[in-house]
Amino acid sequence: KQEVTQIPAALSVPEGENLVLNCSFTDSAIYNLQWFRQDPGKGLTSLLLIQSSQREQTSGRLNASLDKSSGRSTLYIAASQPGDSATYLCASGGSNYKLTFGKGTLLTVNP
Amino acid sequence: ETGVTQTPRHLVMGMTNKKSLKCEQHLGHNAMYWYKQSAKKPLELMFVYSLEERVENNSVPSRFSPECPNSSHLFLHLHTLQPEDSALYLCASSQDQGVEETQYFGPGTRLLVL
């Protein structure tokens, strides 16, 4: 059974800092790895999706990498802003439609 | 606005009540999902519907009963719930059923069972 772990559980940084969020998964036989953002009291917003054949994806200040062999993915946020404050979730895509989620990292960017 | 709406946004119910959660997607998608998000636990997939047919029941207790009358609407009927069922219930949709498909989430219904 796939298990997804996110470290750290919470992170607080000053505005402007570059930061890395970590995600690890136990079963490397994944179809893809997705990163989501969740604002308080709201649903999830998809940020980046990395296919199993890819190594990384970029969108604006966000860069996600995937290393299937080691069972790891990272989300790099450049020049963080207070508006980046949210919970970031990673999810591995298994057979068919199933996503297995981590518990998330609560990010606070202080002005 | 993601195009997926959920009502109500908040719900308090007793263990003997019967209530329903509603989800509506305005994206023309063919697949819809119910997830449960409990405090300090990962999101758990509950049900999946594709073209109005249930394709997954992820070992969910029978006190949760889903209904998908058409591809735009998804309900979760609740009866005789337990306090541990208190959670955020999220609905999502995707163009088709498939792990490569981006899922679009609604804002969720915060449920408290007393």
Interface residues (C-beta under 8 A of the other chain):
Chain A: V4 Y31 N32 F36 G41 K42 G43 L44 T45 S46 L49 Q51 L89 A91 G93 G94 S95 N96 Y97 K98 L99 T100 F101 G102 K103 G104
Chain B: T2 V4 Q6 A31 Y33 K40 K41 P42 L43 L45 V48 S50 V55 E56 L90 A92 S94 Q97 G98 V99 E100 E101 T102 Q103 Y104 F105 G106 P107 G108 R110
